[in-house]
Amino acid sequence: LILEWLDASLFDVVRANGGRGLHLSLVRVLLRQLLVQLRVLQDNRCTHTDIKHKNCCLADASYFMSDPEAGARSTVILANPLAKFIDYGNAVFEGEPKTHPIHTKQFRAPEVLLNAKCGWG
């Protein structure tokens, strides 16, 4: 089994940024990439079941700090933002029996907590 080498998780990047979150332009780039990956999963009738910031890793976590504007703090700017989901260990396909709960409890969507029937899955 050969796997791609990935660098830090989004959790690590936010921590490197002092817990202040990420710049909106960076969030847009990363979110677009992750939504494309979710679309591929949906097209294949697969649910990841454990999406969280610790399961989104970067191909290259090298970064620099922005020049702060007057009164603002500097923020992390990724040199090559490329995010990918990891940890498909609990992924399930449509129609398969779900023998385990959807993890992680703190990150469960409201519709999962309410056992709502919505979407394709």
N, C-alpha and C positions, 0 to 999 in steps of 0.2 A: 504494500500500500504506500503510495507516494502522495504526499500532500504539499500544497503550496505553502511557502513560508510567509506568515503574516506578522506584522509588528504589533504595536500596542492597541488596546481596545479604546473605544470612545470614552469609557470610564477613566482610563489612564490619561487621556488627553484633557478631559475636564479637570481632573485632579492637578495636572501640570499647569493648568490655567487658574489655579487657586480656587477651584470650585465655582467659578463665576459663569460657567457656560461658555458657549462659542459664539463667534461673530455670525450674524445672520447670513452673510454671503457664503460662509463656509457651511452653515447648516443647510442652505438651499442645495449646494453642490452634493453634499453627502446624502441628503434625503432623496434627491433625484435618483442617485445610484441605488440606494436601498429599495426604493419603490419599484425600480425596474426588476430587481431580484425578487421582490414579493410577487410581481406580475408573473414571472417565470414559474414560481411555486404555484400560484393560483391556476395558471394554464395547465399545469401538471397535476392539479387537484391534490396538492400537498400543503399541509399546514405545519409550519416550523414548531410552534407551541412554546418556544422559550426565547422570544425576542426581547432583548434588553440591551442596555448600553455596554455591558460586559461581553455580549455575544456579537458585537459589531467590531471587527478589527480592521486595521489599516494596513495596506500593503507597504506603506512607507510612513513612519511616524515622525520623520524629521520636520522640524518647525522652526520658526523664528517668532520673536515678539514684535508686535506692531508698535509704531511710534504713537504714543498716546496724544490725543488732542488735549487742549487746555482743560485741566481739571479731571480728565478721564484717566483710567488705568490702561496699561498696555494689555493686549490679548494675544493668545496663540493664533498664529497663521500657519497652516500646514503647507509645506513646500509642494507636495504632490498628493492632494486629497483623493484617495481611492479606498472606499469602505466596502467590506464584504461581511455577510452573515457567517457565523460559525456555529458549531454545536447543533448538529441535526440529529442528535441521539434520540430525541423524543418526537421527531417529526412523524406525522401520520398522513396516510393517503385517504382520500374520500372512500368510504365504504369499509375501511378496516375497523375492526373493533378497537376502541380506545381503552386500553387496560390500565392506564395510569392517568393521574390528573394533569391538567395543563399547568406547567410550572412557569415561572416562579411566582408565588402567591402575591408578592408586593407589586408585580408588574402585570397582573392579569387585567384584561380589558373589562369594562363594566358589563358588556354583553355576555362575557364568559361567566362572570360572577353571578349574573342573574339567570344563566342558562337560557338566554334568549335564542330563538331560532331566526337567524338572519344571514343574508348572503348565500354563498354556495355551500358552506361547510357546516 
